[in-house]
Amino acid sequence: MDDLKRRLIDEWQGGFPLCEQPFVVMAERLDSSEDAVLQALRELLADGVLTRFGPLYQIERLGGAFSLAALQTPEADFDRIASIVNGFPEVAHNYRREHTFNMWFVLATETPAGMNDAIERIAATTGLPVFNFPKEREYFIEARFAVGAGKVRGTASSPPPAFLPLGERGVAMQALKPLVLATQAGLPLVPQPYHAIAARLGTGATTIIAGLRVLLDAGAIRRIGVVPNHYRIGYAANGMTVWDVDDEKVDELGEQVGALEFVTHCYRRPRHRPAWSYNLFAMAHGAGRDEVTAKADRIAEVLGDACRARDILYSTRILKKTGLRLHG
């Protein structure tokens, strides 16, 4: 990977410009040219080094629901079940992990009521119970990866900004839904991407830019930029660390775990006793499993005696990764 591609990944996982010629702005910061930046992006996406380029939507701020779910899938039937689960449009990501709970997938639905419906349909179609792990509290989420398994994110956790919901901004979600539908799969790789989207929607580029700005300011878009495939840039080990933490202390300690510089996601989720006793989830990545184990040990130091049990569920295969998809 040449220097331009490395810098593009490291420096542009967020903050993509909302202006007439955004790739010119990118090129200036990268000491390159607009054509070279566009070509580098096309190659990185084609090679699978990037999984996508564009806005990362927060569906809960669009009125929808997001949840993590798992199956205990018989090994002899794993691929067939994976194909069924992946066929559901509500499934945004799906991973195989080393555990008796061996299939973990993220569900995104346009309404909270749609979540239970999707789970019931998956259970009925697969013939397996679906264990739902909705987010009860978010302590941190900011997955940014440096090329070569360097720092996972640049700074420690900070309190989330106080976003003003769309409705309180005087903007109806229905008015912005065409823009979300047009950009949820990514931005077009052309010199003037907002003009291209505007032409598709029959409006002006200034309207597209203003709409994206409203969505960003409302927290409906987490960020706009490149999304790297962490396996392809040096993070061979992806460990979902899980912890059984005293309920009276989990929120205080969860905030501390989320503040660790290497944690990319940290949530409190429900237990499913007796099969699942863990209530704190924290993602850690590294060049190898030894590095992830060392990071888990640091989490254990934070949790101390409040933690009764722990485990690391390593990802061994990406089964699906498309991101959020609303439907027209």
N, C-alpha and C positions, 0 to 999 in steps of 0.2 A: 504494500500500500504506500503510495507516494505521500509527500508532505501535505499537499493540498487536501487529499482525502482525509488524512489524519486530523488536520486542523478543522476541516468541515464538520467532522463527527464530534470532536471535542468542544468546539465553540458554538455550534448551532443546533443544540438540542432544545433550544427555546429562543424566544426573542426575534423570530423571523419578522422582518419589517412589514409594516402595514403602510405601503406607499406605492406610487405609480410603477417604479422599477425596483422591486425589492432585491433582485439578484445582483444589480449593480452595487447596492449597499453591501451585500454579502461579499462580493468580489473585492471591494475596497478594503474591507477588514481582513480579508485573506490574502491581500497582495497578489491578486490574480485578476482574471477577466471574467466578464459575465458568461461568455461562451464556455470557458473552461469549467466554471462552477456548475453550470447546467449539465455539461457532459459528465462531470464527476458524479453528480447526483444520479443521473441516469444509470451509470455503470454500477454504483454502489447498490442501487435498488435492484438492478438486473442480476447482480451477483449474490443477492441475499444478505449483504453486509448491513443494509438498512432494511427494516421491515416496512417502513412507511415514511412519508414526509408530508407534514401538514398539521392541522389542529388535532390536539388530543382532547376529546370532549369528556366532560364530567356529566354523565347522564342524570344523576340525581338533581343537579341544578337546572336540568331541562324538564323536570317533572317526572322522570322515570325512576327506575330502581336498578341497583347493581348488587350482585351477591356472588359469593364463592360457594361452590358445591362439590361434593365428592361421591365417588362410587367405590364399592369393594367389588371389583370385577374379577370373575374367574379367569385365570391366566389363559386357559385353552380358548376362551371366547373373547379375549381382550380386543383384538382388531375389529371384530364384528361390532362389538358394543361401541368402540371408539367411532366407527363409521356412522352409527346411528346418532350418537351424541353430537358429532360434528355437523350432522345434517340439520340440526335445529338452528334457525337464524339467530335465536337469542344467545347462542353460545359464541362468545367473543374470543376466548382463549381456552385451550385445553392442553394439559400436560400429563404425561405419565410420570409418577413418582414412586420411589422405592418404599413401599409400605403396604400393609393390608388394604388401607385406603389408597388405591394405586392410580386412580384417575381423578384429577382435579380440574374443574373448569369454572370459568367466570361467565355469569349470565348477566345480560343487559336487556331490560325490557322498557318499553315506552311509558308504562304506568306501573305503580306499585302492585296493583291487582294482577297485572300480567305475570309477575314473578311466580306466584303460587301456581298459576295455570301452567307455566312453562315447566316447572318442577314436576307437577302431576303428570304432564304429557311425557316427559322423559322417563319417569318411573314406569308408566304404563307401557311405553314402547320397548324399553330395555328389559322389563320384568325385574328390575333391581330397585331396592330402596335408595332414594337420593337423600344424602345428608346435606342439609342446607346450613351454611355458615354466614348469615348476613352480618354486615359490619354493625357492631353495637357502639363502637367508638373508634374514631380515627386518631392515631397519635402522630403519624407522619406518613407522607407519600411523596416521593420525589426521586424517581429512578433516572439518574443520569450517569453515564458510563464513559470513562476515558479510555482511549485506545490502548491496548496492551495491559489490561487489568491494573490500571493505575487507580487513582482515587475514584470512588463510585459517585460521590457528589462533592461539590466544592465547599459547602459550609454545613455547620451543624443545623439542627432543626430550629425553626423560629415559629412563633405563634401564627396560625393561618390568618390571612387578611380578612377583615370584616366585609365580605362581599354583600352588595345590595342586590336582592333578588330581581329577576327580570321584571316581574309584575310591579314592583315598587319603583322601577325605572320608567314605568309607563309603556313598557314594551311587552306585547303579547308573544308568547312562544310560537303561536301559530304563524305570526308574521315572519318569524325567523326560521321556521322549519325548512322552507325551500333552500335556504343558505346552508343549513346543517346537512341536508341530504346531498347537496352538491359538493360538499367539502369533506364529509366524514371518511371517504376513502383516500383522501389526500389532495394536495394542490397540483394543478397542471404544471409541468416542467416546460414553461414557455417564458419569454422575457417579461411579459405582463400577465401574470396568472389571474389577477383580480379582474382584468378586462375580459379574459377568457371565460371566467365564471359568470360575469355580468352578461356577456353575450348569450350564454346558455340559458340564463334566467330572464332575459329580456329587460334588463335594468342597466344602471350605470356603475362603473368601477367605484366611484365614490360611495355609492350605496352599499356595495359589498364590503369595502374597507370599514365603513361606519358600523355595519352589522357585526363584523368580526370583532371590532373594538368593544361593542356593547357586550358581546358574549365573553370576551376576555375579562372585562371589568366586573362582570357578574359572577365570574368563576365557572361559567358553563364551559369555557375552554381553559384547560390547565396551562397549556403553552402551545406554541406553534413552532415546529422545527423538525429535525430528523429524529427518527427512532431507531437506534442501532439494535441489531441482533447481538446480544451480549456474548453468545457463544462464539461468534465469528470475530470478535475483537479482543479475545483473550480471557474471557470469564467462563472457563470450562465447567466450573462447579456452581450450581444454583441450588441453594439450600433454603427450604422453608422451615425455619426453626419454630417449634411450638412448645408452649410452656403451660404448666398447671400452676397458676398463681392464686394466692389468697384473694378472694373477691373483694375484701375490704381494702386491699393494697394495690390491686391491679392497675387502677387508673393512675395513681401517683407514680408507680414504677413503669407503667407503659409509656408515660411521657418521657421518663429518663432513658428508656431503651430507644424510643423514637429519636432522641437527640444524639445518639451515637452516630459518628460520621459515616459509618459503613452501612447503616440500615437504610434500605430503600423503601420499604413498606412496613408499617407497624399498626396493628389493629387489635381491639378486643372483639372476640367472636364467641358465640354460644358453645357450650359443651353439649355432647350427645352421649351421656352416660348410659350404659357402662362401656360402650364401644370407644368413646372419645372423651377424655377428661381435660383436654387442653383449652384454655380460654384466651391466651395471648399468642399472636402470630407475628413473627418478624422475619423479613426476607434478608438474606445475606448472600453475597456473591464473592467468588474468588477465582484465582488461576487454578486452584486445585482444592480437593476436599480438606486437606490439612489447614489451609487458610480459612475455610469456612468454619471448621471445628474450632480454630483459635478465636474466631469472632464470636462463635456461640459461647465459648468460655467467658469472654468479656461480658456478654449479656448475663450469664449466670452470676457473675460477680455483682452486677447491678441488682439482680433479683434477690440474691442471698437466701435467707431462710424462708422467705415468703413463697419460694418455688418448691413444689413437691415432686414434680416430674418434668422431664424434658425429652425432646426428640428432634431429629433433623430429617426432613423428607427431601431427598435429593431428586431433582428433575433429571430424567434420563432420555426424554424424547418430547419434542413439541408436536402435539397432535393437531392443533389448529391455532392460528393467531391472525385474526382479521381485525380486531378492535370493534368498537361500537358500530352498530348498523341500525339506524332507524329506517322505517319503511314509509313510503309515500302513501 
